[in-house]
Structures are given as structure tokens and as C-alpha cells.
């Protein structure tokens, strides 16, 4: 009797495990660039299921054992671009997808500074200002220091009429004298 119950339990657990496998679905397909070239370096990530696979040389991939329902899949190729798609996984079935990744560009204006690091305008801590030729002509004064004095980070020394020197961000030391 005990052997019969034990055998029935093993069979029941085995059939439950088999039924659990049928409750999952699969996703397979190909990742292509916008020009139709296989994206062999793409990563495919199923959001919320911690599943990540890499495409083969021909751009193909297979992700198995997925929970049925609507899933968001993110595809990232450093060379060809990225994409996000929504797929519906059905229990016990394999969904075939052909995914095209699209290049995205983000261009930020660069500000050239005298520092060692290149930063964008949004990353610049100190205020900056550009003085165009017309504005420079309109602001012309008797000395260079007086002409630039209203700009951010610039002050002027005053040693009498016609003798002013700009102080840029606090750097106002006298220039070294060169001995001939």
C-alpha cells in the first residue's frame, strides 16, 4: 500500500512539473539593423523577468521559459542602435519576432574651456557669456578692463584714466617682466 501511494505521488508530481513547463512560453527571432544587416552584438532583455540573451552572428536569439502575458523586451546594440517592443507570450507556444533596431543620436553643444575637462554648457558650473563682434563694438571703452567689466567673472583694476586691466575669475596678478 505504501509503495502504491509513493508511486502515485511521484507520478502526480511528475505530471505537475510537466504541466508547469507547459504554462511557460518562448520568444525567438532575429534582430536586424535599419539597413537589414543582422545585429550580431545585440543584447535582448525581458523587462521584469531578469532574462538577458545575446544574439548569434546571424542576429538570431531564443529566450525560453517566459511567463505568459504581455512583456516588454528591450534590444540594445552598441553598433546598430536600440528598440523596445511589447510582445504577448502564450503558454506552451513559441512567438517568432523580427526586430529592427534604430539608431538614436543625442548631440550636446560643447563649450571649449581652458580647463583640463571638456564640459557641455549644462555641466558648466560658472556662468559664461559670449560677446559677439557687434556687442564688443557697442561696449568699447577706454580700456580693455572697462570694456569687459560687465561680463560674468570679469572685473577691472583702476589705476587712473586709461590704465585699467581685466581680472578674469580672480586672476589679476601682474604679468612677469621679461629681462632682455
Backbone as ProteinMPNN parsed JSONL, in Angstrom:
{"seq_chain_A": "XXXXXXXXXXXXXXXXXXXXXXXXXXXXXXXXXXXXXXXXXXXXXXXXXXXXXXXXXXXXXXXXXXXXXXXXXXXXXXXXXXXXXXXXXXXXXXXXXXXXXXXXXXXXXXXXXXXXXXXXXXXXXXXXXXXXXXXXXXXXXXXXXXXXXXXXXXXXXXXXXXXXXXXXXXXXXXXXXXXX", "coords_chain_A": {"N_chain_A": [[0.809, -1.184, 0.0], [1.919, 1.256, 0.851], [3.917, 1.537, -1.052], [2.414, 1.854, -3.354], [1.066, 4.29, -2.9], [3.282, 5.951, -2.726], [4.293, 5.681, -5.331], [2.147, 6.746, -6.792], [2.247, 9.382, -5.861], [4.745, 10.221, -6.902], [4.219, 10.015, -9.639], [2.148, 11.899, -9.827], [3.46, 14.282, -9.034], [5.347, 14.425, -11.077], [3.696, 14.771, -13.32], [2.616, 17.236, -12.644], [4.892, 18.862, -12.745], [5.435, 18.635, -15.463], [3.15, 19.898, -16.435], [3.621, 22.446, -15.445], [5.769, 23.233, -17.057], [4.438, 23.502, -19.466], [3.024, 25.785, -18.966], [4.597, 27.912, -19.553], [6.147, 30.133, -21.968], [7.89, 30.803, -25.101], [10.262, 32.968, -26.737], [11.525, 33.79, -29.799], [13.684, 34.88, -32.441], [14.929, 37.314, -34.834], [17.318, 39.92, -34.871], [17.672, 42.896, -36.558], [19.494, 45.505, -38.267], [18.636, 48.902, -39.294], [19.209, 48.915, -41.97], [18.922, 46.289, -42.66], [20.928, 44.529, -42.011], [22.164, 41.81, -40.07], [22.128, 42.144, -36.552], [24.633, 41.338, -34.772], [25.673, 41.851, -32.302], [23.82, 42.413, -30.363], [21.996, 42.825, -27.294], [19.328, 41.24, -25.717], [16.776, 41.937, -23.556], [14.394, 40.946, -21.232], [12.112, 42.799, -19.671], [11.524, 42.915, -16.235], [11.732, 40.177, -15.822], [14.288, 39.338, -15.524], [15.813, 38.236, -17.609], [18.268, 37.854, -19.954], [19.75, 37.71, -23.107], [22.177, 37.179, -25.711], [22.537, 37.994, -29.157], [23.17, 35.752, -31.93], [25.781, 35.293, -34.431], [24.334, 35.595, -36.741], [22.329, 37.26, -35.957], [20.257, 36.058, -34.579], [18.143, 34.903, -31.864], [17.065, 33.182, -28.865], [14.774, 32.956, -26.303], [13.756, 31.207, -23.628], [11.259, 29.704, -21.427], [9.449, 31.723, -20.456], [7.2, 33.801, -18.628], [3.763, 33.724, -19.313], [1.825, 36.289, -20.998], [1.635, 39.913, -21.464], [4.7, 41.266, -22.309], [7.54, 43.412, -21.989], [10.194, 43.99, -24.105], [13.555, 44.79, -24.353], [15.959, 45.868, -26.649], [19.314, 46.228, -27.306], [21.936, 47.378, -29.199], [25.23, 48.18, -29.407], [26.419, 48.963, -31.754], [24.43, 49.208, -33.775], [22.068, 50.36, -32.749], [18.992, 50.773, -30.847], [15.902, 49.415, -29.459], [12.539, 49.026, -28.247], [10.063, 46.682, -27.605], [6.718, 45.385, -27.337], [5.493, 42.286, -26.455], [3.272, 39.462, -26.698], [3.216, 36.701, -24.834], [2.247, 33.361, -25.08], [1.119, 30.605, -23.251], [2.923, 27.607, -23.565], [3.588, 28.04, -26.209], [5.666, 29.232, -28.951], [6.775, 32.349, -29.763], [7.482, 34.081, -32.707], [9.604, 36.685, -33.726], [10.686, 39.452, -35.671], [12.933, 41.886, -35.242], [13.72, 45.266, -35.593], [16.399, 47.366, -34.991], [16.925, 50.754, -34.185], [18.911, 53.565, -34.902], [19.818, 56.012, -32.544], [20.42, 59.373, -31.934], [22.147, 61.671, -29.903], [23.019, 64.817, -29.508], [25.038, 67.134, -27.948], [25.784, 70.487, -27.229], [29.126, 71.575, -27.128], [31.278, 73.274, -24.904], [34.168, 75.06, -25.148], [36.785, 75.211, -22.944], [39.363, 76.538, -20.76], [40.129, 74.659, -18.976], [41.049, 71.286, -17.92], [39.132, 69.439, -18.544], [36.547, 68.688, -20.878], [33.405, 70.114, -21.064], [29.831, 70.166, -21.259], [27.497, 72.841, -21.983], [25.443, 72.694, -20.128], [26.701, 71.424, -18.044], [28.54, 73.182, -17.105], [29.722, 74.937, -14.38], [30.301, 77.559, -13.614], [29.036, 80.781, -14.573], [28.732, 81.645, -18.025], [29.405, 83.713, -20.864], [28.935, 84.968, -24.142], [30.524, 87.238, -26.149], [29.644, 88.873, -28.841], [30.849, 90.251, -31.982], [29.475, 92.648, -32.706], [28.361, 93.403, -30.249], [30.686, 93.784, -28.807], [31.816, 95.95, -30.136], [29.884, 97.888, -29.532], [30.191, 98.028, -26.756], [32.674, 99.123, -26.364], [35.21, 100.709, -24.539], [37.459, 102.944, -22.783], [39.533, 101.322, -21.841], [40.658, 97.883, -21.94], [39.878, 96.41, -19.7], [37.712, 97.957, -18.717], [35.975, 97.681, -20.861], [35.241, 94.955, -20.824], [34.167, 94.63, -18.315], [31.451, 94.202, -17.406], [30.827, 91.541, -17.892], [30.201, 88.092, -16.844], [32.285, 86.964, -14.229], [34.361, 88.713, -14.7], [36.303, 91.439, -13.759], [37.647, 94.746, -13.234], [40.729, 96.445, -12.882], [41.721, 99.604, -11.557], [43.781, 102.133, -12.31], [43.79, 104.778, -12.653], [42.807, 107.198, -15.2], [42.58, 105.637, -18.335], [44.135, 103.456, -17.643], [43.413, 100.599, -17.02], [43.024, 97.163, -16.186], [41.84, 93.906, -17.097], [40.452, 91.566, -14.759], [40.199, 88.268, -14.706], [38.087, 85.916, -13.519], [39.244, 86.182, -10.98], [41.944, 86.086, -11.476], [44.313, 88.185, -11.399], [46.979, 88.887, -11.217], [50.065, 90.637, -11.708], [51.688, 90.602, -14.919], [54.594, 88.612, -15.627], [57.784, 90.176, -15.847], [59.928, 90.293, -18.6], [63.3, 89.915, -18.846], [65.679, 91.436, -20.869]], "CA_chain_A": [[0.0, 0.0, 0.0], [2.794, 2.419, 0.917], [4.593, 1.65, -2.34], [1.442, 2.348, -4.316], [0.858, 5.71, -2.623], [4.526, 6.619, -3.096], [4.346, 5.698, -6.797], [1.141, 7.712, -7.241], [2.771, 10.728, -5.557], [5.805, 10.507, -7.872], [3.56, 10.265, -10.92], [1.41, 13.153, -9.723], [4.443, 15.374, -9.04], [5.919, 14.466, -12.421], [2.72, 15.37, -14.239], [2.504, 18.657, -12.283], [6.08, 19.518, -13.294], [5.242, 18.703, -16.911], [2.133, 20.92, -16.659], [4.264, 23.74, -15.188], [6.549, 23.574, -18.23], [3.502, 23.92, -20.496], [2.496, 27.091, -18.618], [5.589, 28.912, -19.96], [6.243, 30.337, -23.402], [9.223, 31.104, -25.63], [10.379, 34.044, -27.711], [12.713, 33.655, -30.632], [13.606, 35.733, -33.612], [16.127, 37.891, -35.422], [17.49, 41.359, -34.692], [18.273, 43.476, -37.752], [19.695, 46.95, -38.283], [17.688, 49.588, -40.177], [19.546, 48.572, -43.354], [18.67, 44.869, -42.871], [22.092, 43.747, -41.6], [21.956, 41.167, -38.764], [22.803, 42.78, -35.409], [25.252, 40.216, -34.07], [26.177, 42.264, -30.992], [22.684, 42.937, -29.595], [21.528, 42.204, -26.063], [17.873, 41.246, -25.613], [16.449, 41.855, -22.13], [12.966, 40.923, -20.92], [11.921, 43.65, -18.503], [10.764, 42.31, -15.144], [11.938, 38.736, -15.686], [15.725, 39.104, -15.371], [16.256, 37.358, -18.684], [19.104, 38.566, -20.924], [20.486, 36.851, -24.036], [22.911, 37.872, -26.777], [22.244, 37.438, -30.476], [24.234, 34.994, -32.586], [26.416, 36.0, -35.551], [23.3, 35.877, -37.742], [21.324, 38.124, -35.353], [19.152, 35.275, -34.028], [18.12, 34.704, -30.413], [15.991, 32.359, -28.3], [14.572, 33.11, -24.859], [12.763, 30.221, -23.219], [10.74, 29.684, -20.066], [8.92, 33.04, -20.123], [5.86, 33.855, -18.05], [2.79, 34.189, -20.309], [1.242, 37.616, -20.821], [2.303, 40.992, -22.176], [6.045, 41.529, -21.808], [8.308, 44.444, -22.675], [11.521, 43.482, -24.438], [14.48, 45.86, -24.732], [17.034, 45.39, -27.504], [20.368, 47.246, -27.378], [23.122, 47.041, -29.97], [26.112, 49.344, -29.386], [26.791, 49.329, -33.124], [23.308, 49.473, -34.669], [21.012, 51.149, -32.12], [18.182, 50.116, -29.825], [14.465, 49.391, -29.672], [11.745, 48.357, -27.214], [8.822, 46.171, -28.174], [5.833, 44.684, -26.428], [5.098, 41.007, -27.043], [2.361, 38.668, -25.894], [3.652, 35.307, -24.731], [1.144, 32.432, -24.819], [1.611, 29.39, -22.589], [3.177, 26.441, -24.394], [3.852, 28.403, -27.603], [6.867, 29.996, -29.248], [6.477, 33.529, -30.566], [8.547, 34.458, -33.645], [9.65, 38.133, -33.939], [11.806, 40.071, -36.381], [13.032, 43.187, -34.585], [14.649, 46.202, -36.204], [16.923, 48.366, -34.063], [17.056, 52.064, -34.814], [19.949, 54.419, -34.349], [19.363, 57.25, -31.913], [21.515, 60.319, -31.771], [21.994, 62.739, -28.928], [24.152, 65.724, -29.677], [25.033, 68.207, -26.981], [26.74, 71.533, -27.561], [30.324, 71.567, -26.296], [31.871, 74.56, -24.604], [35.618, 74.928, -25.035], [37.271, 75.974, -21.794], [40.8, 76.436, -20.518], [40.36, 73.582, -18.022], [41.515, 70.015, -18.467], [37.987, 68.624, -18.922], [35.571, 69.281, -21.783], [32.078, 70.017, -20.465], [28.736, 70.772, -22.019], [27.021, 74.084, -21.381], [24.634, 72.355, -18.964], [27.579, 70.964, -16.968], [29.427, 74.255, -16.694], [29.287, 75.45, -13.091], [30.4, 79.013, -13.617], [28.292, 81.384, -15.674], [29.517, 82.028, -19.193], [28.751, 84.646, -21.754], [29.621, 85.144, -25.41], [30.475, 88.626, -26.583], [29.747, 88.91, -30.301], [31.578, 91.398, -32.512], [28.643, 93.847, -32.623], [28.27, 93.78, -28.834], [32.005, 94.269, -28.404], [31.964, 97.305, -30.693], [28.997, 98.771, -28.773], [30.658, 98.153, -25.373], [34.05, 99.613, -26.346], [35.507, 101.771, -23.58], [38.835, 103.44, -22.884], [40.492, 100.249, -21.566], [40.129, 96.527, -22.109], [39.201, 96.066, -18.451], [36.433, 98.661, -18.66], [35.129, 97.129, -21.926], [34.772, 93.618, -20.45], [33.824, 94.615, -16.894], [30.098, 93.743, -17.095], [30.646, 90.113, -18.179], [30.353, 87.223, -15.663], [33.634, 86.539, -13.868], [35.384, 89.68, -15.107], [36.346, 92.723, -13.062], [38.68, 95.597, -13.816], [41.527, 97.258, -11.961], [41.696, 101.012, -11.946], [44.999, 102.835, -11.941], [43.654, 106.12, -13.206], [42.235, 107.208, -16.54], [43.341, 104.969, -19.396], [45.025, 102.415, -17.133], [42.645, 99.536, -16.383], [43.388, 95.839, -16.674], [40.783, 92.963, -16.688], [40.737, 90.474, -13.818], [39.314, 87.193, -15.163], [37.854, 84.923, -12.466], [40.165, 86.394, -9.866], [43.346, 86.013, -11.891], [44.69, 89.554, -11.726], [48.375, 89.144, -10.863], [50.795, 91.3, -12.798], [52.414, 89.711, -15.817], [56.029, 88.619, -15.328], [58.606, 91.016, -16.704], [60.963, 89.53, -19.277], [64.558, 90.672, -18.896], [66.346, 91.269, -22.152]], "C_chain_A": [[0.861, 1.259, 0.0], [3.514, 2.633, -0.411], [3.646, 2.222, -3.39], [1.201, 3.846, -4.131], [2.106, 6.502, -3.038], [4.633, 6.742, -4.62], [3.342, 6.699, -7.358], [1.616, 9.153, -7.001], [3.842, 11.125, -6.562], [5.19, 10.817, -9.228], [2.816, 11.597, -10.923], [2.362, 14.348, -9.771], [5.079, 15.526, -10.415], [4.976, 15.117, -13.417], [2.515, 16.844, -13.929], [3.697, 19.436, -12.832], [5.965, 19.663, -14.804], [4.224, 19.789, -17.25], [2.709, 22.309, -16.426], [5.069, 24.187, -16.399], [5.646, 24.077, -19.345], [2.936, 25.312, -20.22], [3.449, 28.218, -19.016], [5.59, 29.029, -21.476], [7.667, 30.695, -23.808], [9.136, 32.27, -26.602], [11.654, 33.802, -28.493], [12.551, 34.538, -31.854], [14.965, 36.22, -34.067], [16.134, 39.385, -35.164], [18.252, 41.878, -35.901], [18.49, 44.97, -37.561], [18.674, 47.568, -39.228], [17.951, 49.257, -41.644], [19.342, 47.087, -43.65], [19.831, 43.963, -42.513], [21.805, 43.083, -40.248], [22.77, 41.873, -37.671], [23.37, 41.686, -34.526], [25.743, 40.58, -32.675], [25.069, 42.741, -30.059], [22.436, 42.123, -28.326], [20.009, 42.337, -26.026], [17.537, 41.003, -24.153], [14.945, 41.909, -21.968], [12.795, 41.677, -19.605], [11.057, 42.928, -17.476], [10.952, 40.823, -14.975], [13.412, 38.366, -15.581], [16.258, 38.104, -16.387], [17.004, 38.198, -19.705], [19.816, 37.538, -21.787], [21.173, 37.729, -25.067], [22.578, 37.2, -28.101], [23.45, 36.666, -31.009], [24.833, 35.844, -33.703], [25.395, 36.377, -36.627], [22.165, 36.734, -37.184], [20.168, 37.39, -34.708], [19.285, 35.109, -32.521], [16.956, 33.797, -30.042], [15.965, 32.636, -26.799], [13.457, 32.16, -24.478], [12.286, 30.451, -21.804], [10.253, 31.064, -19.612], [7.508, 32.937, -19.565], [4.884, 34.385, -19.098], [2.214, 35.559, -19.959], [1.983, 38.636, -21.663], [3.64, 41.283, -21.518], [6.682, 42.638, -22.635], [9.719, 43.91, -22.868], [12.361, 44.655, -24.932], [15.631, 45.253, -25.52], [18.05, 46.515, -27.626], [21.549, 46.682, -28.145], [24.023, 48.27, -29.976], [26.445, 49.857, -30.79], [25.611, 49.822, -33.951], [22.188, 50.298, -34.062], [20.224, 50.349, -31.108], [16.704, 50.166, -30.216], [13.814, 48.748, -28.455], [10.451, 47.916, -27.875], [7.998, 45.53, -27.071], [5.377, 43.417, -27.138], [4.108, 40.315, -26.113], [2.78, 37.211, -25.969], [2.446, 34.458, -24.344], [1.737, 31.141, -24.277], [1.76, 28.248, -23.585], [3.489, 26.764, -25.845], [5.152, 29.19, -27.726], [6.503, 31.133, -30.186], [7.696, 33.881, -31.417], [8.474, 35.973, -33.873], [10.866, 38.499, -34.767], [11.839, 41.516, -35.903], [14.078, 44.039, -35.29], [15.092, 47.206, -35.149], [17.186, 49.65, -34.834], [18.126, 52.875, -34.111], [19.322, 55.648, -33.724], [20.58, 58.121, -31.653], [21.157, 61.329, -30.691], [23.229, 63.617, -29.041], [23.987, 66.876, -28.696], [26.088, 69.224, -27.383], [27.917, 71.457, -26.605], [30.827, 72.984, -26.116], [33.358, 74.335, -24.425], [36.089, 75.827, -23.911], [38.772, 75.785, -21.653], [41.125, 75.315, -19.535], [40.794, 72.302, -18.713], [40.364, 69.126, -18.941], [37.075, 69.383, -19.878], [34.197, 69.06, -21.166], [31.055, 70.645, -21.378], [28.297, 72.04, -21.295], [26.207, 73.786, -20.119], [25.48, 71.875, -17.784], [28.511, 72.052, -16.449], [28.879, 74.883, -15.419], [29.277, 76.97, -13.096], [29.601, 79.592, -14.776], [29.219, 81.791, -16.817], [28.706, 82.987, -20.038], [29.592, 84.77, -23.016], [29.429, 86.586, -25.826], [30.72, 88.647, -28.084], [30.415, 90.211, -30.739], [30.771, 92.695, -32.362], [28.543, 94.342, -31.185], [29.592, 94.346, -28.339], [32.234, 95.69, -28.909], [31.111, 98.29, -29.898], [29.519, 99.028, -27.359], [32.058, 98.742, -25.264], [34.182, 100.807, -25.405], [36.976, 102.162, -23.729], [39.879, 102.363, -22.632], [39.83, 98.898, -21.807], [39.358, 96.094, -20.878], [37.84, 96.7, -18.345], [35.466, 98.118, -19.71], [34.493, 95.809, -21.488], [34.172, 93.542, -19.053], [32.433, 94.067, -16.57], [29.87, 92.257, -17.314], [30.841, 89.272, -16.926], [31.811, 86.821, -15.45], [34.725, 87.524, -14.226], [35.207, 90.97, -14.312], [37.479, 93.536, -13.681], [39.438, 96.297, -12.7], [41.456, 98.696, -12.446], [42.959, 101.68, -11.419], [44.978, 104.269, -12.462], [43.096, 106.047, -14.6], [43.144, 106.532, -17.555], [44.246, 103.868, -18.906], [44.22, 101.367, -16.363], [42.998, 98.192, -17.005], [42.296, 94.861, -16.22], [41.309, 91.935, -15.692], [39.722, 89.389, -14.146], [39.276, 86.106, -14.103], [38.903, 84.994, -11.358], [41.626, 86.347, -10.231], [43.788, 87.394, -12.351], [46.112, 89.88, -11.358], [49.071, 89.85, -12.019], [51.548, 90.28, -13.642], [53.908, 89.759, -15.498], [56.779, 89.477, -16.336], [59.726, 90.162, -17.322], [62.198, 90.414, -19.368], [65.223, 90.393, -20.219], [67.832, 91.229, -21.986]], "O_chain_A": [[0.591, 2.208, -0.737], [3.701, 3.77, -0.845], [4.073, 3.009, -4.235], [1.14, 4.588, -5.111], [2.003, 7.579, -3.625], [5.021, 7.792, -5.134], [3.656, 7.423, -8.303], [1.409, 10.029, -7.84], [3.847, 12.264, -7.03], [5.593, 11.772, -9.892], [2.853, 12.334, -11.909], [2.096, 15.321, -10.477], [5.321, 16.646, -10.865], [5.396, 15.915, -14.255], [2.267, 17.634, -14.84], [3.532, 20.549, -13.331], [6.35, 20.689, -15.365], [4.396, 20.519, -18.225], [2.337, 23.255, -17.12], [5.067, 25.369, -16.746], [6.03, 24.976, -20.094], [2.422, 25.958, -21.133], [3.115, 29.387, -18.822], [5.101, 28.146, -22.181], [8.539, 30.87, -22.957], [8.095, 32.527, -27.206], [12.729, 33.629, -27.917], [11.441, 34.896, -32.248], [16.001, 35.64, -33.745], [15.095, 40.042, -35.229], [19.328, 41.382, -36.235], [17.775, 45.623, -36.801], [17.927, 46.849, -39.891], [17.038, 49.307, -42.469], [19.567, 46.658, -44.782], [19.74, 42.748, -42.69], [21.255, 43.734, -39.359], [23.953, 42.16, -37.854], [22.687, 41.166, -33.643], [26.188, 39.703, -31.935], [25.35, 43.407, -29.063], [22.636, 40.909, -28.292], [19.467, 43.414, -26.274], [17.949, 40.0, -23.571], [14.288, 42.805, -22.5], [13.277, 41.241, -18.559], [9.995, 42.398, -17.802], [10.377, 40.244, -14.054], [13.745, 37.181, -15.553], [17.061, 37.233, -16.054], [16.449, 39.146, -20.261], [20.419, 36.598, -21.267], [20.794, 38.883, -25.268], [22.365, 35.989, -28.159], [24.588, 36.893, -30.598], [24.431, 36.991, -33.894], [25.574, 37.365, -37.339], [21.148, 36.92, -37.852], [19.184, 38.021, -34.321], [20.384, 35.165, -31.969], [15.991, 33.657, -30.794], [16.988, 32.56, -26.119], [12.331, 32.297, -24.956], [12.83, 31.279, -21.073], [10.597, 31.521, -18.522], [6.723, 32.087, -19.984], [5.162, 35.412, -19.717], [2.128, 35.938, -18.79], [2.844, 38.288, -22.471], [3.708, 41.519, -20.312], [6.402, 42.783, -23.824], [10.356, 43.44, -21.926], [11.943, 45.411, -25.809], [16.21, 44.247, -25.112], [17.698, 47.632, -28.006], [22.097, 45.639, -27.787], [23.625, 49.311, -30.499], [26.718, 51.042, -30.979], [25.76, 50.751, -34.745], [21.413, 50.895, -34.808], [20.72, 49.361, -30.567], [16.31, 50.852, -31.159], [14.466, 48.009, -27.717], [9.823, 48.676, -28.611], [8.515, 45.181, -26.01], [4.928, 43.466, -28.283], [4.103, 40.547, -24.905], [2.709, 36.576, -27.021], [1.717, 34.783, -23.407], [2.741, 30.647, -24.789], [0.843, 27.956, -24.352], [3.644, 25.845, -26.649], [5.667, 29.736, -26.75], [5.983, 30.904, -31.278], [8.811, 33.97, -30.903], [7.402, 36.495, -34.18], [11.944, 37.93, -34.592], [10.898, 42.277, -36.126], [15.191, 43.581, -35.55], [14.259, 47.827, -34.489], [17.616, 49.624, -35.987], [18.229, 52.87, -32.885], [18.412, 56.254, -34.292], [21.625, 57.649, -31.208], [20.015, 61.776, -30.586], [24.339, 63.201, -28.708], [22.932, 67.508, -28.627], [27.172, 68.851, -27.832], [27.728, 71.292, -25.4], [30.808, 73.791, -27.046], [33.762, 73.494, -23.622], [35.838, 77.032, -23.908], [39.374, 74.966, -22.347], [42.301, 75.048, -19.287], [40.892, 72.244, -19.939], [40.595, 68.159, -19.667], [36.853, 70.582, -19.709], [33.861, 67.939, -20.786], [31.363, 71.538, -22.167], [28.674, 72.281, -20.148], [26.273, 74.54, -19.148], [25.021, 71.915, -16.642], [29.2, 71.849, -15.448], [27.725, 75.309, -15.371], [28.324, 77.588, -12.621], [29.496, 78.974, -15.836], [30.348, 82.227, -16.591], [27.482, 83.056, -19.934], [30.818, 84.686, -22.962], [28.308, 87.093, -25.854], [31.846, 88.466, -28.547], [30.53, 91.154, -29.956], [31.311, 93.719, -31.943], [28.627, 95.542, -30.926], [29.611, 95.284, -27.542], [32.78, 96.53, -28.194], [31.553, 99.404, -29.616], [29.32, 100.114, -26.815], [32.584, 98.849, -24.156], [33.407, 101.762, -25.453], [37.645, 101.759, -24.68], [40.994, 102.458, -23.144], [38.606, 98.789, -21.869], [38.299, 95.477, -20.993], [36.89, 96.043, -17.92], [34.258, 98.096, -19.476], [33.316, 95.576, -21.76], [33.708, 92.477, -18.647], [32.269, 93.494, -15.493], [28.809, 91.749, -16.952], [31.572, 89.682, -16.024], [32.486, 86.389, -16.384], [35.906, 87.212, -14.074], [34.107, 91.513, -14.21], [38.188, 93.047, -14.561], [38.852, 96.694, -11.693], [41.163, 98.957, -13.613], [43.164, 101.771, -10.208], [46.023, 104.883, -12.681], [42.922, 104.955, -15.141], [44.338, 106.824, -17.622], [45.067, 103.374, -19.68], [44.357, 101.275, -15.143], [43.241, 98.099, -18.208], [41.848, 94.952, -15.077], [42.456, 91.496, -15.774], [38.528, 89.556, -13.899], [40.284, 85.459, -13.817], [39.379, 83.969, -10.871], [42.478, 86.55, -9.366], [43.662, 87.741, -13.526], [46.44, 91.056, -11.197], [48.698, 89.671, -13.178], [51.986, 89.24, -13.149], [54.434, 90.813, -15.141], [56.451, 89.499, -17.522], [60.387, 89.398, -16.618], [62.145, 91.523, -19.901], [65.32, 89.241, -20.643], [68.56, 91.093, -22.969]]}, "name": "protein", "num_of_chains": 1, "seq": "XXXXXXXXXXXXXXXXXXXXXXXXXXXXXXXXXXXXXXXXXXXXXXXXXXXXXXXXXXXXXXXXXXXXXXXXXXXXXXXXXXXXXXXXXXXXXXXXXXXXXXXXXXXXXXXXXXXXXXXXXXXXXXXXXXXXXXXXXXXXXXXXXXXXXXXXXXXXXXXXXXXXXXXXXXXXXXXXXXXX"}
